[in-house]
Amino acid sequence: MLVFFAWIIWFWLLITVFADIFRRHDTSGFAKVAWIIFVIVLPFLGVFIYLIAEHEGMTERNIAAQQQAMAQTDDYIRSVASQNDSTAQIAKAKELLDSGAISASEYDALKAKALASG
């Protein structure tokens, strides 16, 4: 069982290193190819040297990716939440009424629709 889990951990490290190599934007294609060849030719040594040499960069890239994903999620939640807010819909309809873009009957219909959905 110990050997089995060691192999799983080894493949996890290998996939993590390859993912980081391909995700990097701060190195050239030649450097990426060199790292890949090094990891393939000397797998254990290559992975361990990459982890030692690039651990700070890997951490920074992972944190940046997580922050970007969180920001995208927050933006999506804000956009969905603002679409369903009946108060905001009524306020927007009132602005349209005040500007003359819609009539009073259209405003009343939009207001009733917003109140019914919210």
Sequence and secondary structure as in RCSB ss.txt:
>XXXX:A:sequence
MLVFFAWIIWFWLLITVFADIFRRHDTSGFAKVAWIIFVIVLPFLGVFIYLIAEHEGMTERNIAAQQQAMAQTDD
YIRSVASQNDSTAQIAKAKELLDSGAISASEYDALKAKALASG
>XXXX:A:secstr
 HHHHHHHHHHHHHHHHHHHHHH SSS HHHHHHHHHHHHHSHHHHHHHHHHHHHHHHHHHHHHHHHHHHHHHHH
HHHHHHHHS HHHHHHHHHHHHHHTSS HHHHHHHHHHHHHH 
